[in-house]
Amino acid sequence: MPDPLVYTGSPLFKKGARSSFYLSFYREADLSAQRAPTEASARIPGAHVDACRPRDPQAPQGSWPQTAFGVTDLQRRYRLSRSRDFDAVYRHGRSASTRFLTLYWFPREDDEDEPRLGIAVPKAGGGAVVRNRLKRQLREAWRARLDTVRPGCDYVLVARPGLAESVEARGSDWLGERIDEVLGKAEA
C-alpha cells in the first residue's frame, strides 16, 4: 500500500484539484464496525464522578439544596416567552420608569390567573453571563413579591444600563427595593 501523504503522480492526485485529498485505497469496507474494548465503556460511574475533586473540609456532607425542581424559581407557565406576548404588552399596555427599571403591564381578559412576567435585559447591560445572572436575580426578586402584584396581568421588566453593576455592589435587597419602587409607580 502506498504512503497516502506522498504524491504518486497518478491522475487521482492532480495538483491544485480537490481530488488530491481523495485517497482511493481507503474504503469503508476495510474499517471494522466493532468498537475496541477500551472504547466500549465510556460511562463514568456515579460514585466516582468527583473522586479527584478536593472537598471543602468545613462543608457539611450533602450540602447541595434538595428542593424540588421549579419550586425556588418562578414557574415557567408564569413567564412570558413568546415575542407576540412581549409585543402585546409593549403596544397595548402602560409603563412606569425609574432610574434602573422600566415596567410595562397589560391586563389579560382571558383568565384571572397569576401574573406572568417577561424580563428584557438589553446588550448594553453587559455580556451574556452578566445579563443571564441579572435575569435570574430579577426573577427571584419578583417571585418574592407575587402576593403584592395584581393577578391576571402580563408584566415586562426592562433593565436599564447600570443595573447589573449596582446589584453587584449593593445586593439583592437593593434590587427588591427597586422593583417595589417601580411597582409603586405603576399602581399610582
C-alpha positions as CSV (number, residue, x, y, z in Angstrom):
1,M,0.0,0.0,0.0
2,P,1.5,3.4,-0.9
3,D,2.0,6.1,1.6
4,P,-1.0,8.4,1.5
5,L,1.0,11.6,2.1
6,V,3.3,11.1,-0.9
7,Y,2.4,12.4,-4.3
8,T,2.4,9.4,-6.6
9,G,1.8,11.1,-10.0
10,S,-1.4,9.2,-10.6
11,P,-4.3,11.1,-12.2
12,L,-6.3,11.0,-8.9
13,F,-3.7,13.3,-7.4
14,K,-3.8,16.3,-9.7
15,K,-2.0,19.3,-8.4
16,G,-4.4,22.0,-7.1
17,A,-7.5,19.9,-7.7
18,R,-10.0,19.0,-4.9
19,S,-9.4,15.3,-5.8
20,S,-5.9,15.5,-4.4
21,F,-7.3,14.8,-1.0
22,Y,-9.2,11.7,-2.2
23,L,-7.5,8.6,-1.1
24,S,-8.7,5.7,-3.3
25,F,-7.1,2.9,-1.3
26,Y,-9.0,3.6,1.9
27,R,-12.6,2.2,1.7
28,E,-15.3,1.8,4.3
29,A,-15.3,-1.9,3.7
30,D,-11.8,-2.0,5.2
31,L,-12.9,-0.5,8.5
32,S,-14.0,-2.6,11.4
33,A,-17.6,-2.0,12.7
34,Q,-16.6,-3.3,16.2
35,R,-15.5,-1.0,18.9
36,A,-12.3,-1.5,20.6
37,P,-12.7,-2.9,24.2
38,T,-11.2,0.2,25.8
39,E,-13.6,2.4,23.9
40,A,-16.7,0.4,24.6
41,S,-17.3,1.6,28.2
42,A,-17.1,5.4,28.2
43,R,-19.6,5.8,31.0
44,I,-18.3,7.2,34.3
45,P,-19.9,5.5,37.3
46,G,-21.8,7.9,39.6
47,A,-20.0,7.1,42.8
48,H,-16.6,8.1,41.4
49,V,-17.6,11.3,39.4
50,D,-15.9,13.8,41.8
51,A,-13.4,11.5,43.3
52,C,-10.4,13.7,42.3
53,R,-12.1,16.9,43.3
54,P,-10.8,18.4,46.5
55,R,-13.5,18.6,49.2
56,D,-14.2,21.5,51.4
57,P,-13.5,20.1,54.9
58,Q,-15.9,22.7,56.5
59,A,-18.9,21.9,54.3
60,P,-21.4,19.5,55.7
61,Q,-22.0,16.2,53.9
62,G,-24.7,16.6,51.3
63,S,-24.7,20.4,51.3
64,W,-26.5,20.8,48.0
65,P,-30.0,22.0,48.1
66,Q,-32.6,19.2,48.0
67,T,-35.6,21.2,46.7
68,A,-37.9,20.0,44.0
69,F,-37.5,21.3,40.5
70,G,-39.2,24.6,39.9
71,V,-40.1,25.4,43.5
72,T,-37.5,28.0,44.1
73,D,-37.7,29.7,40.7
74,L,-40.7,31.4,39.1
75,Q,-42.6,28.6,37.3
76,R,-42.3,28.6,33.5
77,R,-46.0,28.8,32.9
78,Y,-46.0,32.2,34.7
79,R,-43.3,33.7,32.4
80,L,-43.7,35.5,29.1
81,S,-41.6,33.7,26.5
82,R,-43.2,34.4,23.1
83,S,-42.4,37.5,21.1
84,R,-46.0,38.2,20.4
85,D,-46.8,38.3,24.2
86,F,-44.0,40.8,24.7
87,D,-45.3,42.9,21.8
88,A,-48.8,42.9,23.1
89,V,-47.6,44.2,26.5
90,Y,-45.4,46.9,24.8
91,R,-48.1,48.1,22.4
92,H,-51.3,47.9,24.4
93,G,-50.0,48.2,28.0
94,R,-48.9,51.0,30.2
95,S,-45.5,51.7,31.6
96,A,-43.7,53.2,34.5
97,S,-39.9,54.0,34.7
98,T,-37.3,54.5,37.4
99,R,-33.6,55.1,37.1
100,F,-32.8,51.4,36.7
101,L,-36.0,49.6,35.6
102,T,-38.9,50.1,33.3
103,L,-42.1,48.2,33.9
104,Y,-44.8,47.5,31.3
105,W,-48.1,45.9,32.2
106,F,-51.2,44.8,30.4
107,P,-54.3,43.2,31.9
108,R,-55.3,39.9,30.3
109,E,-59.0,39.3,29.6
110,D,-58.8,35.6,29.1
111,D,-58.1,34.5,32.7
112,E,-57.6,35.8,36.2
113,D,-54.6,33.5,37.0
114,E,-51.3,34.5,38.5
115,P,-49.4,37.3,36.8
116,R,-46.9,36.5,34.0
117,L,-43.5,38.1,33.8
118,G,-41.2,38.8,31.0
119,I,-37.7,40.1,31.5
120,A,-35.7,42.1,29.0
121,V,-32.0,42.9,29.5
122,P,-30.5,44.8,26.6
123,K,-27.0,44.1,25.4
124,A,-25.9,47.4,26.9
125,G,-26.4,45.7,30.2
126,G,-23.3,43.6,29.8
127,G,-22.2,40.3,28.4
128,A,-24.3,37.2,28.2
129,V,-23.2,35.9,31.6
130,V,-24.0,39.2,33.3
131,R,-27.4,39.5,31.6
132,N,-28.4,36.0,32.5
133,R,-27.3,36.5,36.1
134,L,-29.4,39.7,36.3
135,K,-32.4,37.9,34.8
136,R,-32.2,35.2,37.5
137,Q,-31.9,37.8,40.2
138,L,-34.9,39.8,38.8
139,R,-37.0,36.6,38.6
140,E,-36.2,35.7,42.2
141,A,-36.9,39.2,43.5
142,W,-40.2,39.2,41.5
143,R,-41.2,35.8,42.9
144,A,-40.9,37.2,46.4
145,R,-43.4,40.0,45.5
146,L,-46.0,37.8,43.8
147,D,-48.5,38.4,46.6
148,T,-48.4,42.2,46.1
149,V,-48.8,42.1,42.3
150,R,-52.2,42.3,40.6
151,P,-53.3,38.9,39.2
152,G,-54.4,38.5,35.6
153,C,-51.8,40.9,34.2
154,D,-48.8,40.4,32.0
155,Y,-45.7,42.3,33.1
156,V,-42.4,43.1,31.3
157,L,-39.4,44.3,33.4
158,V,-36.8,46.0,31.3
159,A,-33.4,46.5,32.9
160,R,-31.6,49.7,32.1
161,P,-27.9,50.2,31.8
162,G,-26.0,50.2,35.1
163,L,-28.4,47.9,37.0
164,A,-26.1,44.9,36.9
165,E,-23.2,46.8,38.4
166,S,-25.5,48.4,41.1
167,V,-26.9,45.0,42.0
168,E,-23.4,43.6,42.3
169,A,-22.3,46.4,44.6
170,R,-25.5,46.7,46.7
171,G,-27.0,43.3,46.8
172,S,-30.3,41.6,46.1
173,D,-32.2,43.5,48.9
174,W,-31.5,46.7,47.0
175,L,-32.8,45.1,43.8
176,G,-36.0,44.2,45.6
177,E,-36.4,47.8,46.7
178,R,-36.0,48.9,43.0
179,I,-38.8,46.5,42.0
180,D,-41.0,47.8,44.8
181,E,-40.3,51.3,43.6
182,V,-41.3,50.7,40.0
183,L,-44.4,48.7,41.2
184,G,-45.4,51.6,43.4
185,K,-45.2,54.0,40.4
186,A,-47.3,51.6,38.4
187,E,-50.0,51.4,41.0
188,A,-50.2,55.2,41.3
